[in-house]
Amino acid sequence: MLLLVACLLGTVQAKQLAIVSDKGNLVSNITATDLIKMFNAHSRTWPDGKPITIVMRDPSGTDMQLVLHKLFNMTPDQARSFIQAHRDAIMVADSDDAVVRFVSTSRGALGVIDLYSLTKDVNVVKIDGKLPVEQGYLLKGN
Amino acid sequence: MQNISRNMLRIATALGAMVALAMIATAQETVSQQPNAQTAVFPLTTKSPEARRLVEEALTLYLDRVEQAQAIEILRKAVQVDPDFAMGHEVLAQISLDSAEQVGEQAKAFATRQHASAAEQTIIEWYQDAGDHKLISAITKMNEVLSQYPRDKWVVWMTTWWLQNQAQYERVIAVYEHSGITDSPGLINNIGYNYAYTRQFDKAFAMMDRYVAALPDDANPQDSYAEILRLAGRFNQSIEHYRAALAINPDFYSSQFGIADTYSLMGDQARARQEYEVGFRKFPLPELQRILWRTREAASYVREGDYEGANRAFQAIADYAHARDNSQAEADTYRQMAEYQQDPKQALIFLGRAEAATQEGKNTMKIAISQELAQILRARVEIAVKMSNKEIADSSLERLTGMSDSSNDKLIELAYHGAAGTVLFSEKKYDQAISHLEEDVNNPFSLKLLQTAYLKIGYTAGAKRTNDTLANLNDPTLEQALIVPAFRKCLDTPSCNGNTKSASLKK
């Protein structure tokens, strides 16, 4: 009887992705412009000089479509080639848990995960001053 | 069926969360901060072995036997035996079918949490955060407990249930599959629904076969099978399984109402109402369940275009809720009355009554009142747009925007997106409307607009997908009643929007 909760089958649920950093990272907010630069390997270091390492899931997965569209502006194949060419700056993990594990233990790492995979081991980084639950957040949608 | 949630009345927006907990051994024990995740068993902390035994019994009844009313009675005894049993209060808060009890028990759980272990405290705070619109904190705490007890049946149940109510079906499936648990009938049932929600019906039916095999003498596996068959549009088979459930247990009332709901979806409203009345005569029902099925019965009048009959039936529900001091149910009933009114001015009057009920706020969690108010504002926007009353539409949307901006609540946000999409659609700003409507794909009103908006911008694949979704929506709610039957009729009408012909109705 609880089907009242969710009865539209086959519809696409809006995704909410969170950008996460290690607990020692003091950066709590990144502009969308800077984030795009980081994901495109145009910005390679944090203000304190630490190298930035991006960690994400397989770009061809459905979970990463928002990232491809809003941060890379590439097709999955283009993104895969790009990542292959920038292995020192961008890593691919096989699960959100793996992303969190890596980010939580790697100074300077910046991960992207589904909001519902968030743990206390990492910090959520705002984008343009917004958290994933707020209106107008960049990495939310279908 | 699955057990009913505390917020079940908010139809497609229900956010109720059920709790299930496990138990172990000695009194006043404290859980290790870092249990072995492979074997860790979630603790229940109480000074009374009897209270623990009662909670264990209630949990088994609730989860695996779906005997919610019995479980509630036993939990009440447990917290009487040990009033400081924080998790006992929390479980009762989550599974109670009485709104005042839900509020009171949540407060007691939070107030007594210092008597509980760290893990129990985290769970209580997780639910408190969820209730206080602190979604990020709630998620973090949920995952903290899950990481400590990924194979504990009760923690897996709590997590998957909460995620399900957040519409995170794929994550539910991932958590379950990672748990390696294969011997819990309650979890098998739950995951079967989640496969169905993600339209993986083959897997859903396989789960139901396992569920039936695990509990061949129980009614609920047949009831769940029936519900999932109905979701898939297999109505006759669904009724057969509901009848099989009643044959096993003639007192399994949800199957009686399931039959009624199914006839209603099939378009036989007279038969549906006969079946509802059989249920009401035969079974004493908890308050929230009575309201739920009275609402379904009232919606049957809407399905056949008898708006006077619907008004009488819905008004009786509103009066009942008012007499029981259940402000949220009263408000929700008036909101639904507004939705089917043919005269927009009358609709606004009902919305006024709905908002007045939310202001009374009796026996209702703060979050439930906020969510209901958001639904009311969304309905007001839709009605104002129909009336071409830009002033009301804009002012209501502004209030809703403010609520959405200031809360981390998913349901309020969905209401905002539905309302914003409606306004933008009316202004022919289809691209912008789509970006909002796509966020609200659990609502038939939004889906209908989305389908047209896709057509307007030439995105035929999106329109086709949306058509399919609408055509195959088998959900016995008022919103479905107002949108889907007319949409299906359109499929068979040559003069109707040609593109909807591309939708395939699965039978």
Interface residues (C-beta under 8 A of the other chain):
Chain A: M1 L2 L3 L4 V5 A6 C7 L8 L9 G10 T11 V12 Q13 A14 D114 L115 Y116 S117 L118 T119 K120 V124 L131 P132 V133 E134 Q135 K140 G141 N142
Chain B: M1 Q2 N3 I4 S5 M8 R10 I11 A12 A14 G16 L135 I136 I139 T140 K141 N143 E144 S147 L163 Q164 N165 Q166 A167 Q168 Y169 R171 Y193 A196 Y197 T198 R199 E227 L231 S254 F257 G258 L292 T401 S404 D405 N408 K410 E413 Y416 S435 E438 E439 V441 N442 P444 L447 R465 D468 T469 N472 L473 N474 D475 T477 Q480
